[in-house]
Amino acid sequence: MRDVAIKVLPKAFASDSSRLARFQREAQVLASLNHPNISTIYDIQEERGIHFIVLEYVEGVTLSSRLKRGPLPIDETLSLLKQVAERKCRRHHRSSHEIGAGL
């Protein structure tokens, strides 16, 4: 058994096609990433009109909570951005090779 976090799209937003599309895009982007600083997506679901994402529960402070204390120091910001960019680059490179191999 594992602990999970559940991110729910408020029901009022589910009827807004642009908000629903944004929620679904966010889930798809997160599902495509694999990085220690990004939660793993386990499932994307809709049940009785409620849209939700089931993701890895990670203990600690969320970026949103951290930013409420003030801006991140530039070195910490650059470190986080570098980690995400490196992972995204590796993901893109791997996808390009998979597509090329299938041709």
C-alpha positions as a printed NumPy array, in Angstrom:
array([[  0.   ,   0.   ,   0.   ],
       [  1.264,   3.493,  -0.81 ],
       [  0.219,   6.996,   0.115],
       [ -1.042,   9.106,  -2.765],
       [ -2.1  ,  12.679,  -3.332],
       [ -5.261,  13.468,  -5.271],
       [ -5.637,  16.678,  -7.215],
       [ -9.282,  17.414,  -7.99 ],
       [-10.616,  19.817, -10.59 ],
       [-13.413,  21.713,  -8.817],
       [-16.771,  20.625, -10.217],
       [-17.589,  24.219, -11.166],
       [-14.541,  24.235, -13.461],
       [-15.349,  20.894, -15.111],
       [-18.059,  22.567, -17.208],
       [-15.538,  25.158, -18.454],
       [-13.939,  23.541, -21.51 ],
       [-10.774,  25.662, -21.33 ],
       [-10.179,  24.854, -17.642],
       [-10.861,  21.172, -18.222],
       [ -8.44 ,  21.147, -21.175],
       [ -5.795,  22.894, -19.067],
       [ -6.258,  20.343, -16.255],
       [ -5.929,  17.465, -18.728],
       [ -2.84 ,  19.016, -20.365],
       [ -1.229,  19.445, -16.947],
       [ -1.863,  15.789, -16.161],
       [ -0.432,  14.668, -19.507],
       [  2.683,  16.82 , -19.142],
       [  3.298,  15.594, -15.593],
       [  2.759,  12.004, -16.708],
       [  5.453,  12.445, -19.379],
       [  8.075,  13.589, -16.857],
       [ 10.175,  11.477, -14.53 ],
       [ 12.236,  13.546, -12.125],
       [ 12.934,  13.442,  -8.372],
       [ 11.41 ,  16.921,  -7.968],
       [  8.208,  16.072,  -9.851],
       [  5.544,  13.718,  -8.489],
       [  4.83 ,  10.585, -10.495],
       [  1.332,  10.43 , -11.976],
       [ -0.372,   7.122, -11.219],
       [ -3.753,   7.761, -12.801],
       [ -5.951,  10.362, -14.488],
       [ -9.639,   9.733, -13.906],
       [-13.159,  11.087, -14.187],
       [-15.878,   9.671, -11.983],
       [-19.426,  11.032, -11.946],
       [-18.308,  14.301, -13.481],
       [-15.39 ,  14.76 , -11.081],
       [-11.986,  14.937, -12.777],
       [ -8.926,  14.061, -10.716],
       [ -5.273,  13.118, -10.913],
       [ -3.807,  10.471,  -8.6  ],
       [ -0.15 ,  11.189,  -7.998],
       [  2.753,  10.241,  -5.812],
       [  2.575,  11.734,  -2.347],
       [  5.816,  13.489,  -1.525],
       [  6.402,  14.808,   1.973],
       [  7.695,  18.309,   2.232],
       [  6.786,  21.828,   1.316],
       [  5.037,  22.55 ,  -1.956],
       [  6.515,  25.15 ,  -4.246],
       [  3.388,  27.243,  -3.717],
       [  3.818,  27.153,   0.068],
       [  7.509,  27.899,  -0.24 ],
       [  6.855,  30.937,  -2.441],
       [  4.467,  32.374,   0.165],
       [  7.526,  32.904,   2.378],
       [  9.124,  34.998,  -0.336],
       [ 10.998,  34.576,  -3.578],
       [ 13.475,  31.766,  -4.007],
       [ 17.123,  32.79 ,  -4.01 ],
       [ 18.455,  32.947,  -7.564],
       [ 20.833,  29.998,  -7.047],
       [ 17.986,  27.774,  -5.827],
       [ 15.75 ,  28.903,  -8.696],
       [ 18.448,  28.2  , -11.272],
       [ 19.175,  24.802,  -9.74 ],
       [ 15.51 ,  23.781,  -9.936],
       [ 15.132,  25.079, -13.488],
       [ 18.308,  23.291, -14.564],
       [ 17.077,  19.983, -13.134],
       [ 13.709,  20.254, -14.868],
       [ 15.27 ,  21.377, -18.173],
       [ 17.785,  18.507, -18.118],
       [ 15.027,  15.989, -17.521],
       [ 12.852,  17.506, -20.237],
       [ 15.791,  17.448, -22.658],
       [ 16.511,  13.77 , -21.904],
       [ 12.832,  12.954, -22.356],
       [ 12.712,  14.773, -25.702],
       [ 15.933,  13.088, -26.875],
       [ 14.612,   9.644, -25.913],
       [ 11.259,  10.312, -27.658],
       [ 13.056,  11.434, -30.83 ],
       [ 15.046,   8.185, -30.903],
       [ 11.909,   6.108, -30.332],
       [ 10.155,   7.858, -33.21 ],
       [ 13.198,   7.464, -35.481],
       [ 13.507,   3.78 , -34.638],
       [  9.9  ,   3.207, -35.671],
       [ 10.376,   4.651, -39.165]])
